[in-house]
Amino acid sequence: MAVDADLQATEVSTGSIGIPRIPASAGALVFDRKGRLLILKPTYKGGWTIPGGIIEANGETPWDACRRETREECGLEVRHGRLVCVDFLRPRPGRPGGMRFLFNCGTFRDSELSGIVLQNEEISTYQLATVDKALRRLSGPVRRRVAVAVKKPGKLQYLEDGRPVR
């Protein structure tokens, strides 16, 4: 009996049995002193996005992923942030769905933003845009998350497929 329990524990820890897995990512809202939002133009897809990316399966937390991805993509060190939105995306053909975490990482000094260094393999350019202009440029799911987060800045928002749940 103990052997079966050990085998099950090993299977669970190695992922060799069919435990459901949900992809997850984390993004950062980064603002300048004028209230403009940092947006990035990825090289691997159309449209604009915000700093962020996939949470690594090695036990990385959403907050750690937000900080790591922001550092990798644009060289900014995120020191503090507040979770402002969680979005569950249902799987669709060709898309795995998953959980998306969005953190408001606050206002950065001009000296910090002037030191942006892009990850050339993934990001072609960046812009500090008014929230309205950024929302027009961001892709649908990211746009909806950002819009909800900035519309109600003091409240954590829960979305499903980019839309508030009643």
C-alpha positions in Angstrom: 0.0 0.0 0.0 2.8 2.4 0.8 4.4 1.7 -2.5 1.2 2.8 -4.3 1.0 6.0 -2.3 4.7 6.8 -3.1 4.1 6.1 -6.8 1.1 8.4 -6.8 3.0 11.1 -5.1 5.8 10.7 -7.6 3.4 10.8 -10.5 1.7 14.0 -9.1 5.1 15.7 -8.6 6.4 14.8 -12.0 3.2 15.5 -13.9 3.1 12.0 -15.4 -0.6 11.5 -14.7 -3.4 13.5 -16.2 -3.7 16.3 -13.6 -5.3 19.3 -15.3 -2.8 22.1 -16.0 -3.9 25.7 -16.7 -1.4 28.1 -18.4 -0.9 31.3 -16.5 0.7 34.7 -17.3 1.3 37.9 -15.5 1.5 41.5 -16.8 2.5 44.9 -15.4 0.9 48.3 -15.6 3.8 50.8 -15.6 3.1 54.5 -15.6 5.1 57.6 -15.9 4.6 60.8 -13.8 2.2 62.1 -16.5 -0.1 59.1 -16.1 0.9 57.5 -19.4 1.1 53.7 -19.7 4.1 51.8 -21.0 3.1 49.7 -23.9 5.3 47.4 -26.0 5.2 46.2 -29.6 6.1 42.5 -29.7 8.0 41.0 -32.7 6.2 37.7 -32.5 2.5 38.9 -32.9 0.5 41.8 -34.2 -0.7 44.7 -32.0 0.7 46.1 -28.8 0.8 44.7 -25.3 2.1 45.5 -21.8 5.2 44.0 -20.1 4.5 40.5 -19.0 4.5 36.8 -20.0 4.1 33.2 -19.0 4.6 32.1 -15.4 7.3 29.4 -15.4 6.3 25.9 -14.2 9.2 25.7 -11.7 7.0 27.2 -8.9 7.3 30.8 -10.0 4.6 33.0 -8.5 2.5 35.4 -10.6 4.2 38.4 -8.8 7.7 36.9 -9.5 6.7 36.4 -13.2 5.5 40.0 -13.5 8.8 41.3 -12.1 10.9 38.9 -14.2 9.1 39.5 -17.5 9.2 43.3 -17.0 12.9 43.1 -16.3 13.6 40.8 -19.3 11.4 42.7 -21.8 12.3 46.3 -21.0 15.0 46.3 -18.3 12.8 47.9 -15.6 13.1 46.7 -12.0 9.6 46.4 -10.5 9.8 46.8 -6.7 6.2 47.0 -5.7 2.8 46.3 -7.2 -0.8 45.5 -6.4 -2.9 42.8 -8.0 -5.7 44.6 -9.9 -7.2 42.0 -12.2 -7.4 38.2 -12.6 -8.9 37.0 -15.9 -9.8 33.4 -16.7 -9.7 32.6 -20.4 -11.5 29.5 -21.6 -9.7 27.2 -24.0 -10.6 27.5 -27.7 -9.3 25.7 -30.7 -5.7 26.6 -31.1 -5.6 28.5 -27.8 -5.0 26.9 -24.4 -6.8 29.5 -22.4 -5.6 30.0 -18.8 -5.3 32.5 -16.0 -4.0 36.1 -16.5 -2.8 38.2 -13.6 -2.4 41.9 -13.9 -0.4 44.0 -11.4 -0.4 47.8 -11.1 3.3 48.5 -10.6 2.9 52.2 -10.1 4.6 55.3 -11.3 8.2 55.2 -12.4 10.6 58.1 -12.4 11.7 59.6 -15.7 15.3 58.5 -14.9 14.1 54.9 -14.6 12.0 55.0 -17.8 14.9 56.6 -19.8 16.9 53.5 -19.0 14.5 51.1 -20.8 16.4 48.4 -22.7 14.3 46.3 -24.9 14.7 42.5 -25.3 15.2 42.7 -29.1 14.2 39.1 -29.8 10.7 39.8 -28.4 10.1 43.6 -28.4 10.7 45.9 -31.3 9.7 49.3 -29.7 7.9 50.8 -26.8 5.8 53.9 -26.1 4.4 55.8 -23.2 0.8 56.5 -24.2 -2.2 58.1 -22.6 -4.5 55.4 -21.3 -7.0 56.2 -24.0 -4.4 55.9 -26.8 -3.0 52.7 -25.1 -6.4 51.1 -25.0 -6.9 51.8 -28.7 -3.6 50.0 -29.5 -3.7 47.1 -27.1 -5.1 43.7 -28.3 -8.6 42.7 -27.2 -8.0 40.6 -24.1 -5.2 42.8 -22.8 -7.2 45.9 -23.6 -10.2 44.7 -21.6 -8.1 43.8 -18.6 -6.3 47.1 -18.6 -9.5 49.1 -19.1 -11.2 47.4 -16.2 -8.2 47.9 -14.0 -7.8 51.6 -14.7 -11.5 52.3 -14.5 -11.7 51.0 -11.0 -8.2 51.4 -9.7 -8.8 50.6 -6.0 -10.7 47.4 -6.6 -9.5 43.9 -7.6 -11.3 42.9 -10.7 -12.2 39.3 -11.7 -13.0 38.6 -15.3 -13.8 35.6 -17.4 -12.8 35.8 -21.1 -12.0 39.5 -20.5 -15.5 40.4 -19.2 -16.6 41.1 -15.6 -18.6 38.3 -14.0 -21.9 39.3 -12.5 
